């Protein structure tokens, strides 16, 4: 018999979501401001902490697989499944994505045409921005990103390369329920056609395997049993080792082991009954309210501010360079918190107005 997710797990999940977004931001801030690791032992720890940005996206995939998989599984028998599901997913993504694209266009235009920063031409050596941004600021690229076709039919919009993962997430939002409903109802779902996206970008399949780790985590949590209190510590050590390895190697084959290690850590936390420490409550609150906004808007902010600070070339490691990285990190956190208050915080309001029958209900009550 399957049980629901323990109440304490939500806080761990929110904290992990914040951590994943912060890993991405720290990695990009350091990459824009500072040169690659100079192989001096005194800087190893700093570069190790700011290295696993891609790994943060994999953590997002696992968390998404858990919560979306849970929602699909619980609602799979609903007759109006696709209507409600589409409203939930499109409002969650769209209310952040559209203003994030507009912000990206505005900041990139300022940096490219107003300040003529070398970073936007891909000339500073930053690995996160190697092409001329002017080529990806067109209206068709904007529209393609708005309908989640980046990396499938168009590149990510402007400097905002991290938007690649939103297209991948959107594919998984379609693939997973299409497969589940096809099996549950014993007839192919028309949404299976979305699997064709993998023809244009085969790497989607590897990401889906990581995403499914989150779904398997949900099944394990729902059917599992309590574990020894020492289990989370052991799982944490394994996860940190995998995180360090994935950050150092930066190879595609490290993604799935990292996803499985992270899922194992979350499983031990859920099953052990441990609660998130109070001192981490602000981290969980940020993850719950603003982690998506942080991910969606951080890079154009870093590109403009970091590109202005560094000029034609990235900086060698120094205390001043570290302060600039930390300053960019703090700037992104503050901007995301404000941005989320006007976007993510209004998701429920938007959903209530887009659900089938909502408009008719409002008209019926209008004087």
Order of alpha helices (4+ residues) and beta strands (2+ residues): alpha-alpha-alpha-alpha-alpha-alpha-alpha-alpha-alpha-alpha-alpha-alpha-alpha-alpha
